[in-house]
Amino acid sequence: MRHKILIIDDEKSIRLLLANFLSKNYDVESKSDGVDALEWLEDNLPDLIICDIQMPNMDGYLFLEKVRQRGFTKHTPVIMLSGVESSKERIKCYRLGAQDFLAKPFNPEELAEVINKNLFPVHYALKW
């Protein structure tokens, strides 16, 4: 069974890029903002979420807070994406419950490794 990844980004090009890259190994769903994503999460449970920070309607910070408050998504790994690379932003994401943070533009190989680390933490560590 393939893992399901939810992508949330207001930039269509990023959603398409991520979906194209990830759909080779995962089932992918994409949404353009946090409001649509939370609505989708009412009936679906992804194995991992990749979320942009700066979005209309509901930014990534508020989305992350809401995901962590919900019982069934409380422990779902979340990777935050941002066009702004700053320690302050990264720390805020970690404090809100993000597992990882990547700055845009991101390296697809690094994203693949971060996804593996979050989906297969024990298995991944045993490969060393």
C-alpha positions, -999 to +999 in steps of 0.1 A: +000+000+000+014+034-010+017+062+016-005+093+011+010+128+011-010+160+014+005+190-003-007+225+007+006+255-013-010+285-029+014+284-058+000+261-085+035+256-099+048+243-066+018+219-062+023+205-097+060+202-092+056+184-059+028+162-072+048+152-103+079+144-082+061+125-054+034+107-074+060+082-086+062+067-051+032+081-032-005+089-035-007+126-036-035+151-028-029+188-031-048+218-018-043+256-023-047+267+013-051+256+049-089+260+049-093+236+019-068+212+035-086+211+069-119+204+051-102+175+032-088+162+064-123+158+078-127+126+057-091+117+049-059+109+068-025+113+050+007+097+062+025+130+058+018+167+051+039+192+032+027+227+039+037+262+027+037+289+053+026+320+034-009+314+020-042+332+017-072+324+039-052+304+064-014+305+067+008+275+074+013+285+111-025+284+118-030+253+098-002+236+118-018+246+151-051+233+140-036+200+128-019+195+161-052+202+180-071+175+161-070+140+176-066+120+144-039+143+128-021+151+161+009+129+152+009+132+114+044+143+103+044+179+088+071+193+067+069+231+063+080+250+032+089+287+031+102+312+007+118+329+036+148+313+052+152+325+088+160+309+121+131+327+137+106+312+112+121+277+115+119+278+153+083+289+152+074+260+130+092+235+153+075+250+184+041+246+166+049+209+160+065+207+125+090+178+121+110+195+094+114+228+075+127+234+040+134+267+023+122+273-013+136+267-037+143+233-022+164+204-035+142+175-046+167+150-033+167+166+001+129+166+002+130+129-007+153+122+022+133+143+046+101+124+036+119+090+041+131+101+075+096+110+085+077+081+070+102+054+079+121+067+110+132+033+124+138+016+091+157+046+078+180+046+108+187+009+105+201+015+070+232+032+085 
